[in-house]
């Protein structure tokens, strides 16, 4: 079973991967529009914040 900080870090990686792949797919393949771009960018932002919080929690 995963510990809580490891689960946060894994979730952050997942959000970053989904956000990045989604933005690239939206830009070069699918052209879904502004709403999809905003959702994928928000996914990246939330993933970065979670990654930062997990990193700060690990340092202390």
LINDA-V819137 format. One record per backbone hydrogen bond with DSSP energy under -0.5 kcal/mol. NH is the residue of the N-H (numbers start at 1). CO is the residue of the C=O. Records with the same first field share a line. If there is no record, write none. Layout:
NH=CO  CO
This chain:
7=3
8=4
9=5
10=6
11=7
12=8
13=9
14=10
15=11
16=12
17=13
18=14
19=15
20=16
21=17
22=18
23=19
24=20
25=21
26=22
27=23
28=24
29=25
30=25
31=25  26
37=33
38=34
39=35
40=36
41=37
42=38
43=39
44=40
45=41
46=42
47=43
48=44
49=45
50=46
51=47
52=48
53=49
54=50
55=51
56=52
57=53
58=54
59=55
60=56
